[in-house]
Amino acid sequence: MATFDLIREPWVPVVRRGRAEMVSLRECLLDAHTIDGLAFEAPLEMVAVLRQVLLPVYLDAMFAAPAVGDGQPAPPPADVDEWKTLWDRTKDRLDGDRLDAYLAIHTHRFDLFGQQPFAQVAGLRTGTGEGDKTKPVSLLIASASSGNNVPLFSARTESDPPALSPAAAARALLAAQCWDTAGIKSGVEGDPQARAGKTTGNRTGPLGALGVVVPQGSTLAETLLLNTPIMSQPFPAADRPQWRAAASDETCPGRPAWSQRSPLGLLDLLTWQARRIRLVPEEGAGDGPVVRRVVLAAGDRLPETPLMEPHTGWKLAQGAKVATPDRHRPGRAAWRGLPALLATTPNASGTVTSPRVLGDIRRLQADGCLPNDLPVQVRTVGVRYGTQSAVVEDVMSDQIPLPLVALDPAGPVRELLDEVVASAERLREAANRFGDDLRQASGGDKLPWDRGQRLGDGLISEYTPVVRRLLAGLQHEPDRWEEADDAWRFSARRRALALIEPALAATPPRAFLGSTRDKVVRRANLAEARYRSSVNEAVPAPQPPPGMGDA
């Protein structure tokens, strides 16, 4: 029988002191203070491993599991003072003894191919009456060819699935539990809700409906602590991660039957089993097994994303009574969504709030529990689905520095960053109008919003490295926000005005003579004048900082 112990076998890619390596779950947690961070090539797998394994193991071992150590577990931090005590005590080294004891108790549940295989259902078989029909393991990988989900440039087809190592299969398994596509799934034996060998009405994995936001510290230990919630009440007695569910429990995800239900608590939500899966190991060309085939079926369904969800922002559409998760927009850098990320209190219109985890960080920063120059990064990850959410069209991932003082809604840094995003958007719109004016001066029509390369869309992409440097500078020296404001305006104006000459050079000569439509004269020089006026209005000129080079 194949075996792969996730606790002791290396399978989590990390960066430790600047060098990439692969570590086991145990090493990842016990040495978290020496690990710079996770180093996944696939952002979906990174979020899945953090949410489905690392964070819930840490939270359960420290604050919920009753079988670790003597007596009842310590309650989670109930206020900022208790969280600060936890931070000071463990940011340089997590409680290795308690974590080690916890992993030892649950070793049998972390074998990828054991009698109770991790995040799977033992013996899961399709219920078609034609034996055990499996599918290619590429079904678990968003970027791989599988059924209708065929990337345009792919060296493989569904009939030629990759041979995943156990480590790669574990990461893909967890990503599928979080992000799998919607649509029809195979019916399996023991699922009373399967009909004609299939189940319908399946939604995407639970994170597919979210714009995921994860704060990250300078070490993995800091990352786990920054994602540890402040909770006024202990974890409910019924709450547990999926590996601690008893077989007799109706909510146990280790059997083929599934249900639509609300989560038992945060631990249940983090390890939510949206699919029933069985990896099929086979003998590989090397020393260990490989995975080419898989059984994937319907899993538990959430009626709606619960408000306890810590890693997504929320929006309330006009006229709506219930808030929904705020999703990331394709093709838009994370800094352009800063107003929503920083909205730890509802904005003026009350339509958007930041993720709960950033709200906790704001409380800690406001009470002086975290230094203002703490180097926190924010990772944003999301998926765009297509064709009834049955295919993955795009994976969005970005990372930006987060100046903690920016979380203060009344602070000057927050006001500056709101203005940076707003002024960049005004410059984008002005540049797009400039391009349309030049086309109309040539006798043409405006460029449709969904076609072609627009001047403003190209311009705003140039601001991404500028804003990153701005955020990093404010993170280390937040008191110099006035200098940062001048530097931003100087750099933003220079880039906006620099596009005039190449745009005019690419314009046909007739545009300088102009054209008349609806009794309105349009000429290239008028378009330029209008654009320059818009730039001055959007970003008033500052005094150039002394010795300012090319920003």
C-alpha positions as CSV (number, residue, x, y, z in Angstrom):
1,M,0.0,0.0,0.0
2,A,1.3,3.4,-0.9
3,T,2.0,5.9,1.8
4,F,3.0,9.5,2.2
5,D,3.1,11.1,5.6
6,L,2.4,14.8,5.2
7,I,3.7,15.4,8.8
8,R,7.2,14.1,8.0
9,E,7.6,14.1,4.3
10,P,8.7,17.3,2.5
11,W,5.8,18.8,0.4
12,V,5.5,22.5,1.3
13,P,7.7,24.8,-0.7
14,V,9.1,27.6,1.4
15,V,11.8,30.2,1.4
16,R,14.1,30.0,4.4
17,R,16.7,32.7,4.9
18,G,16.5,33.6,1.2
19,R,16.8,30.0,-0.2
20,A,14.0,27.9,-1.6
21,E,13.4,24.4,-0.1
22,M,10.7,21.8,0.5
23,V,9.7,21.0,4.1
24,S,7.3,18.8,5.9
25,L,4.2,20.0,7.8
26,R,6.0,19.5,11.1
27,E,9.1,21.4,10.1
28,C,7.0,24.1,8.6
29,L,5.3,24.8,11.9
30,L,8.1,24.1,14.4
31,D,10.6,26.1,12.4
32,A,8.1,28.8,11.3
33,H,10.2,31.6,12.9
34,T,13.1,30.7,10.5
35,I,11.0,30.5,7.3
36,D,10.6,33.7,5.4
37,G,7.3,32.6,3.8
38,L,5.6,30.2,1.4
39,A,7.1,29.8,-2.1
40,F,4.4,28.3,-4.3
41,E,4.5,28.8,-8.1
42,A,0.7,28.4,-8.1
43,P,-1.0,31.1,-5.9
44,L,-4.2,28.9,-5.6
45,E,-2.1,26.2,-3.9
46,M,-0.4,28.7,-1.6
47,V,-3.7,30.0,-0.3
48,A,-5.1,26.5,0.0
49,V,-2.2,25.1,2.0
50,L,-2.2,28.0,4.3
51,R,-6.0,28.0,4.9
52,Q,-6.7,24.3,4.8
53,V,-3.6,23.0,6.7
54,L,-1.1,25.4,8.3
55,L,-3.5,27.9,9.9
56,P,-6.2,25.4,11.1
57,V,-3.5,23.1,12.5
58,Y,-2.0,26.0,14.5
59,L,-5.4,27.3,15.7
60,D,-6.8,23.9,16.6
61,A,-3.6,22.8,18.4
62,M,-3.3,26.0,20.4
63,F,-6.9,27.0,21.2
64,A,-9.5,24.3,20.4
65,A,-8.4,20.6,20.4
66,P,-9.2,19.1,23.9
67,A,-6.8,16.2,23.6
68,V,-3.5,18.2,23.6
69,G,-1.8,18.6,26.9
70,D,-3.5,18.7,30.3
71,G,-7.0,20.1,30.8
72,Q,-8.9,22.3,28.5
73,P,-7.1,24.2,25.7
74,A,-6.3,27.9,26.2
75,P,-9.0,30.2,24.7
76,P,-8.1,32.2,21.7
77,P,-7.1,35.9,22.3
78,A,-10.3,37.7,23.4
79,D,-9.0,41.2,23.1
80,V,-6.0,43.2,21.8
81,D,-4.1,42.8,25.1
82,E,-4.3,39.0,25.0
83,W,-3.4,39.0,21.3
84,K,-0.3,41.2,22.1
85,T,0.7,38.8,24.8
86,L,0.5,35.9,22.3
87,W,2.5,37.9,19.7
88,D,5.3,38.8,22.1
89,R,5.5,35.3,23.5
90,T,5.5,33.3,20.2
91,K,6.4,35.5,17.2
92,D,10.0,34.4,17.6
93,R,9.1,30.8,18.1
94,L,5.7,29.1,18.1
95,D,4.8,26.6,20.9
96,G,6.7,23.7,19.3
97,D,5.9,21.2,22.1
98,R,2.1,21.7,21.8
99,L,2.2,21.6,18.0
100,D,4.4,18.4,18.1
101,A,2.1,16.7,20.5
102,Y,-0.9,17.6,18.4
103,L,0.6,16.2,15.2
104,A,1.6,13.0,17.0
105,I,-2.0,12.5,18.1
106,H,-3.4,13.0,14.6
107,T,-0.6,11.3,12.6
108,H,-3.0,8.7,11.1
109,R,-5.1,11.4,9.6
110,F,-2.3,13.0,7.7
111,D,-1.3,10.1,5.5
112,L,-2.2,10.9,1.9
113,F,-2.9,7.3,1.0
114,G,-3.7,5.8,4.4
115,Q,-6.8,4.0,5.6
116,Q,-8.3,7.5,6.3
117,P,-6.6,9.4,3.5
118,F,-6.1,13.1,4.1
119,A,-8.8,15.4,2.7
120,Q,-10.3,12.4,0.8
121,V,-12.8,9.5,1.1
122,A,-11.4,6.1,1.4
123,G,-12.5,3.6,-1.3
124,L,-14.5,6.3,-3.1
125,R,-15.9,4.7,-6.3
126,T,-18.1,6.0,-9.1
127,G,-21.7,4.6,-9.0
128,T,-22.2,4.0,-12.7
129,G,-22.3,0.2,-12.4
130,E,-19.4,-0.1,-14.7
131,G,-16.7,-0.5,-12.1
132,D,-14.3,2.1,-10.7
133,K,-14.1,4.8,-13.3
134,T,-11.4,7.4,-12.6
135,K,-10.5,10.6,-14.3
136,P,-7.1,12.3,-15.1
137,V,-5.5,14.0,-12.1
138,S,-5.4,17.2,-14.2
139,L,-9.0,17.6,-13.1
140,L,-7.5,19.0,-9.9
141,I,-5.2,21.6,-11.6
142,A,-6.8,24.8,-12.8
143,S,-4.1,25.4,-15.5
144,A,-4.2,21.9,-16.9
145,S,-6.3,20.4,-19.7
146,S,-9.3,18.7,-18.4
147,G,-12.7,18.2,-20.1
148,N,-13.9,21.6,-21.4
149,N,-11.2,23.4,-19.4
150,V,-8.5,23.4,-22.1
151,P,-5.9,26.2,-22.0
152,L,-5.0,27.7,-25.3
153,F,-1.3,26.9,-25.0
154,S,-0.9,23.5,-23.5
155,A,1.5,20.7,-24.2
156,R,-0.8,18.1,-22.7
157,T,-4.2,16.8,-23.5
158,E,-6.7,15.1,-21.2
159,S,-5.7,11.7,-22.5
160,D,-2.1,12.4,-21.4
161,P,-2.4,13.5,-17.7
162,P,0.8,14.4,-15.8
163,A,2.2,12.0,-13.2
164,L,2.1,14.0,-10.0
165,S,4.4,13.2,-7.1
166,P,2.6,12.7,-3.8
167,A,3.8,16.2,-2.7
168,A,2.4,17.8,-5.9
169,A,-0.8,15.7,-5.6
170,A,-1.4,16.9,-2.0
171,R,-1.1,20.5,-3.0
172,A,-3.4,20.1,-6.0
173,L,-5.9,18.2,-3.8
174,L,-6.1,21.1,-1.4
175,A,-6.5,23.7,-4.2
176,A,-9.3,21.7,-5.7
177,Q,-11.1,21.7,-2.3
178,C,-11.0,25.5,-2.4
179,W,-11.3,26.5,-6.1
180,D,-12.7,23.6,-8.1
181,T,-15.0,24.5,-11.0
182,A,-18.8,24.2,-10.9
183,G,-20.9,21.9,-13.0
184,I,-21.7,18.2,-13.2
185,K,-19.7,15.8,-11.0
186,S,-19.4,12.1,-11.0
187,G,-22.0,10.2,-8.9
188,V,-20.4,7.8,-6.4
189,E,-21.5,4.8,-4.4
190,G,-22.9,5.8,-1.1
191,D,-24.2,9.2,-2.2
192,P,-28.0,9.2,-1.9
193,Q,-28.2,12.4,-3.9
194,A,-26.5,11.1,-7.0
195,R,-28.9,10.6,-10.0
196,A,-28.0,8.7,-13.2
197,G,-24.4,8.5,-12.3
198,K,-23.9,12.2,-11.6
199,T,-24.7,15.1,-9.4
200,T,-25.8,18.5,-10.7
201,G,-26.0,22.0,-9.3
202,N,-22.5,21.9,-7.9
203,R,-21.0,25.3,-7.1
204,T,-17.4,26.3,-7.3
205,G,-15.1,25.7,-4.4
206,P,-15.9,28.1,-1.5
207,L,-13.0,30.4,-2.3
208,G,-14.1,30.8,-5.9
209,A,-16.8,33.2,-4.8
210,L,-14.3,35.4,-2.8
211,G,-11.6,38.0,-3.4
212,V,-9.1,36.4,-1.1
213,V,-6.9,38.7,1.0
214,V,-4.1,37.3,3.2
215,P,-1.8,39.4,5.3
216,Q,1.8,38.1,5.5
217,G,4.5,38.9,8.0
218,S,8.3,38.8,7.6
219,T,8.3,35.1,8.8
220,L,5.8,32.3,8.6
221,A,5.3,32.5,12.3
222,E,4.3,36.1,12.0
223,T,1.9,35.2,9.1
224,L,0.1,32.6,11.2
225,L,-0.2,35.1,14.1
226,L,-1.5,37.9,11.9
227,N,-4.2,35.5,10.7
228,T,-5.1,34.5,14.2
229,P,-8.4,36.1,15.0
230,I,-9.4,38.1,18.1
231,M,-12.5,36.2,19.3
232,S,-14.8,37.3,22.1
233,Q,-15.9,33.6,22.6
234,P,-13.9,30.3,22.5
235,F,-14.2,28.0,19.6
236,P,-17.6,26.2,19.7
237,A,-17.3,22.7,21.1
238,A,-18.7,21.2,17.9
239,D,-16.2,23.1,15.7
240,R,-13.3,21.1,14.3
241,P,-11.0,20.8,11.3
242,Q,-12.0,18.1,8.8
243,W,-9.3,15.6,10.0
244,R,-10.8,15.7,13.5
245,A,-14.4,14.8,12.4
246,A,-15.6,11.5,13.9
247,A,-16.8,8.9,11.5
248,S,-20.2,8.8,13.3
249,D,-20.7,12.5,12.9
250,E,-23.3,13.4,10.2
251,T,-21.1,16.2,9.1
252,C,-18.0,14.0,8.7
253,P,-16.5,14.6,5.2
254,G,-14.7,11.3,5.1
255,R,-17.7,9.5,3.6
256,P,-19.4,9.8,0.2
257,A,-22.6,11.4,1.4
258,W,-22.6,15.2,1.5
259,S,-25.0,17.9,2.6
260,Q,-25.7,21.6,2.3
261,R,-25.1,23.2,5.7
262,S,-23.6,26.1,7.6
263,P,-20.1,25.7,9.0
264,L,-19.8,24.5,12.6
265,G,-17.2,27.3,13.2
266,L,-14.1,28.8,11.9
267,L,-12.1,25.6,11.9
268,D,-14.8,23.8,9.9
269,L,-14.9,26.7,7.5
270,L,-11.2,26.9,6.9
271,T,-11.0,23.1,6.1
272,W,-14.3,23.0,4.2
273,Q,-14.5,19.9,2.0
274,A,-16.3,21.1,-1.1
275,R,-15.5,17.9,-2.9
276,R,-15.3,14.2,-2.2
277,I,-12.0,13.0,-3.7
278,R,-9.8,9.9,-3.9
279,L,-6.3,10.1,-5.3
280,V,-5.4,6.9,-7.1
281,P,-1.6,6.2,-6.5
282,E,0.3,3.9,-8.9
283,E,3.9,2.7,-9.0
284,G,6.2,5.4,-10.5
285,A,9.4,5.1,-12.5
286,G,11.4,6.3,-9.4
287,D,11.3,5.1,-5.8
288,G,7.9,6.3,-4.8
289,P,4.3,6.3,-6.1
290,V,2.8,8.8,-8.5
291,V,-0.8,10.0,-9.1
292,R,-2.3,10.0,-12.6
293,R,-5.9,9.3,-11.9
294,V,-8.5,10.6,-9.4
295,V,-12.1,10.2,-8.4
296,L,-13.8,13.6,-7.9
297,A,-17.4,13.9,-6.7
298,A,-19.8,16.5,-5.1
299,G,-19.0,17.6,-1.6
300,D,-20.5,19.8,1.1
301,R,-22.2,23.1,0.0
302,L,-22.3,26.3,1.9
303,P,-25.8,28.1,1.7
304,E,-23.8,31.3,1.5
305,T,-20.5,32.7,2.5
306,P,-20.7,33.2,6.3
307,L,-19.8,36.6,7.8
308,M,-17.2,34.8,9.9
309,E,-15.1,34.4,6.7
310,P,-11.8,36.2,7.6
311,H,-10.1,36.6,4.3
312,T,-12.5,38.5,2.0
313,G,-13.9,42.0,1.9
314,W,-17.6,42.7,1.8
315,K,-19.8,44.9,-0.3
316,L,-23.4,45.9,-0.1
317,A,-25.0,46.8,-3.4
318,Q,-27.5,49.6,-3.6
319,G,-30.9,48.4,-2.4
320,A,-29.5,45.1,-1.1
321,K,-30.0,43.9,2.4
322,V,-27.3,41.3,2.6
323,A,-23.6,41.9,2.1
324,T,-21.7,39.7,-0.4
325,P,-18.0,39.0,-0.8
326,D,-16.0,41.6,-2.7
327,R,-14.3,39.9,-5.6
328,H,-11.1,41.0,-7.3
329,R,-11.3,42.4,-10.8
330,P,-9.4,40.8,-13.6
331,G,-6.5,42.9,-15.0
332,R,-6.5,45.3,-12.1
333,A,-3.4,45.6,-9.8
334,A,-4.1,45.2,-6.1
335,W,-3.2,48.8,-5.3
336,R,-6.2,50.0,-7.3
337,G,-8.4,48.3,-4.7
338,L,-6.7,49.9,-1.7
339,P,-9.9,51.9,-0.6
340,A,-11.7,48.6,-0.2
341,L,-8.8,46.9,1.5
342,L,-8.3,49.8,4.0
343,A,-12.0,50.2,4.8
344,T,-11.8,48.7,8.3
345,T,-14.8,50.8,9.1
346,P,-17.6,51.2,6.5
347,N,-16.9,53.9,3.9
348,A,-19.1,57.0,3.5
349,S,-21.7,55.2,1.5
350,G,-21.5,52.1,3.7
351,T,-21.1,49.8,0.7
352,V,-17.7,48.2,1.4
353,T,-15.7,46.9,4.3
354,S,-12.3,45.3,4.4
355,P,-11.6,41.7,5.4
356,R,-12.1,40.8,9.0
357,V,-8.4,39.9,9.4
358,L,-7.4,43.4,8.4
359,G,-10.0,44.8,10.8
360,D,-8.2,42.9,13.6
361,I,-4.9,44.3,12.5
362,R,-6.3,47.8,12.6
363,R,-7.4,47.3,16.2
364,L,-4.0,46.1,17.1
365,Q,-2.2,48.9,15.4
366,A,-4.6,51.5,16.9
367,D,-3.8,50.2,20.4
368,G,0.0,50.1,19.8
369,C,0.2,46.3,19.9
370,L,1.9,46.3,16.5
371,P,4.7,48.7,15.4
372,N,3.8,51.1,12.7
373,D,6.7,50.0,10.6
374,L,6.0,46.3,10.7
375,P,6.7,44.9,7.2
376,V,3.3,43.4,6.4
377,Q,2.5,42.3,2.9
378,V,-1.0,41.7,1.6
379,R,-1.5,38.8,-0.9
380,T,-4.6,39.0,-3.1
381,V,-5.8,36.0,-5.0
382,G,-9.0,35.3,-7.0
383,V,-10.3,33.3,-9.9
384,R,-12.4,34.3,-12.9
385,Y,-14.6,31.5,-14.2
386,G,-16.3,31.2,-17.5
387,T,-19.2,29.3,-19.1
388,Q,-21.4,28.8,-16.0
389,S,-18.3,28.7,-13.8
390,A,-17.4,25.3,-15.3
391,V,-14.0,26.5,-16.6
392,V,-11.2,28.6,-15.2
393,E,-10.5,31.6,-17.4
394,D,-8.0,33.5,-15.3
395,V,-6.2,33.4,-12.0
396,M,-5.5,36.8,-10.4
397,S,-2.7,37.2,-7.9
398,D,-0.8,40.2,-6.6
399,Q,1.1,41.3,-3.5
400,I,1.6,44.8,-2.1
401,P,3.2,46.3,1.1
402,L,0.7,47.4,3.7
403,P,1.6,50.5,5.8
404,L,-0.3,49.8,9.0
405,V,-0.9,53.5,9.6
406,A,-3.0,53.5,6.4
407,L,-5.6,51.4,8.3
408,D,-6.5,54.5,10.4
409,P,-9.5,56.0,8.6
410,A,-8.8,59.5,9.8
411,G,-5.0,59.5,9.3
412,P,-3.1,61.4,6.7
413,V,-1.6,58.3,5.1
414,R,-5.0,56.8,4.5
415,E,-6.1,60.2,3.0
416,L,-3.0,60.2,0.8
417,L,-3.5,56.6,-0.5
418,D,-7.2,57.2,-1.2
419,E,-6.2,60.3,-3.3
420,V,-3.4,58.4,-5.1
421,V,-5.9,55.7,-6.2
422,A,-8.5,58.3,-7.2
423,S,-6.1,60.6,-9.1
424,A,-4.6,57.6,-10.9
425,E,-8.1,56.7,-12.0
426,R,-8.8,60.2,-13.2
427,L,-5.6,60.2,-15.2
428,R,-6.6,56.9,-16.8
429,E,-9.9,58.3,-17.8
430,A,-8.3,61.5,-19.1
431,A,-5.8,59.5,-21.2
432,N,-8.6,57.3,-22.6
433,R,-10.5,60.5,-23.6
434,F,-7.4,61.9,-25.2
435,G,-7.1,58.8,-27.4
436,D,-10.7,59.0,-28.4
437,D,-10.4,62.7,-29.2
438,L,-7.4,62.0,-31.5
439,R,-9.4,59.2,-33.3
440,Q,-12.4,61.5,-33.8
441,A,-10.1,64.3,-35.0
442,S,-8.9,61.8,-37.7
443,G,-12.5,61.2,-38.7
444,G,-12.9,57.9,-36.8
445,D,-15.0,56.7,-33.9
446,K,-14.2,56.3,-30.3
447,L,-12.6,53.0,-29.4
448,P,-15.1,50.6,-27.7
449,W,-14.3,50.0,-24.1
450,D,-13.8,46.3,-24.5
451,R,-11.6,46.4,-27.6
452,G,-8.1,47.5,-28.4
453,Q,-5.3,49.0,-26.3
454,R,-6.5,52.3,-24.7
455,L,-4.0,55.0,-23.7
456,G,-5.3,55.2,-20.2
457,D,-5.1,51.5,-19.5
458,G,-1.5,51.4,-20.6
459,L,-0.8,54.5,-18.5
460,I,-2.2,53.1,-15.3
461,S,-0.1,50.0,-15.6
462,E,3.0,52.2,-15.4
463,Y,1.9,53.4,-12.0
464,T,2.1,50.0,-10.4
465,P,5.8,50.0,-9.6
466,V,5.5,53.7,-8.5
467,V,2.7,52.9,-6.0
468,R,4.6,49.8,-4.8
469,R,7.6,52.0,-3.9
470,L,5.3,54.6,-2.3
471,L,3.7,51.9,-0.1
472,A,7.0,50.5,0.9
473,G,8.3,53.9,1.7
474,L,5.3,54.8,3.8
475,Q,5.6,51.4,5.6
476,H,9.1,52.2,6.8
477,E,8.7,56.0,7.3
478,P,5.0,56.9,7.7
479,D,5.8,60.3,9.1
480,R,7.2,61.4,5.7
481,W,3.8,61.3,4.0
482,E,4.0,64.8,2.7
483,E,7.2,64.1,0.9
484,A,5.6,60.9,-0.5
485,D,2.6,63.0,-1.7
486,D,4.9,65.3,-3.6
487,A,6.9,62.4,-5.1
488,W,3.7,60.7,-6.2
489,R,2.3,63.8,-7.9
490,F,5.6,64.6,-9.6
491,S,6.0,61.0,-10.9
492,A,2.3,60.7,-11.9
493,R,2.3,63.9,-13.9
494,R,5.5,63.1,-15.7
495,R,4.2,59.7,-16.8
496,A,0.9,61.2,-17.8
497,L,2.4,64.0,-19.9
498,A,5.0,61.7,-21.4
499,L,2.4,59.9,-23.5
500,I,1.4,63.0,-25.4
501,E,4.3,63.1,-27.9
502,P,4.2,59.4,-29.0
503,A,0.3,59.6,-29.2
504,L,0.5,62.6,-31.5
505,A,3.3,61.0,-33.6
506,A,1.1,58.0,-34.2
507,T,-1.9,60.2,-35.3
508,P,-2.6,60.7,-39.0
509,P,-1.8,64.2,-40.4
510,R,-5.5,64.8,-41.1
511,A,-6.1,65.0,-37.4
512,F,-4.1,68.2,-37.2
513,L,-6.5,69.7,-39.8
514,G,-9.4,68.4,-37.8
515,S,-12.8,67.1,-38.5
516,T,-16.3,68.3,-37.8
517,R,-19.1,66.1,-36.5
518,D,-22.4,67.4,-35.1
519,K,-21.2,70.9,-35.6
520,V,-18.2,70.2,-33.2
521,V,-14.7,70.8,-34.5
522,R,-12.2,68.2,-33.4
523,R,-8.4,68.7,-33.9
524,A,-5.3,67.2,-32.5
525,N,-4.2,70.4,-30.8
526,L,-7.5,70.8,-29.1
527,A,-7.3,67.2,-27.9
528,E,-3.9,67.9,-26.5
529,A,-5.0,71.1,-24.7
530,R,-8.0,69.3,-23.2
531,Y,-5.8,66.5,-22.0
532,R,-3.2,68.8,-20.4
533,S,-6.0,70.6,-18.6
534,S,-7.4,67.3,-17.3
535,V,-3.9,66.2,-16.0
536,N,-3.5,69.5,-14.2
537,E,-7.0,69.1,-12.6
538,A,-6.4,65.5,-11.7
539,V,-2.9,66.0,-10.2
540,P,-1.9,69.6,-9.4
541,A,1.8,70.2,-9.9
542,P,4.0,69.9,-6.8
543,Q,7.4,71.4,-6.2
544,P,9.9,68.8,-7.5
545,P,11.7,67.2,-4.5
546,P,15.4,68.2,-4.4
547,G,17.5,65.9,-6.5
548,M,14.5,64.0,-7.7
549,G,15.5,61.5,-10.4
550,D,13.4,59.3,-12.6
551,A,10.8,57.8,-10.2
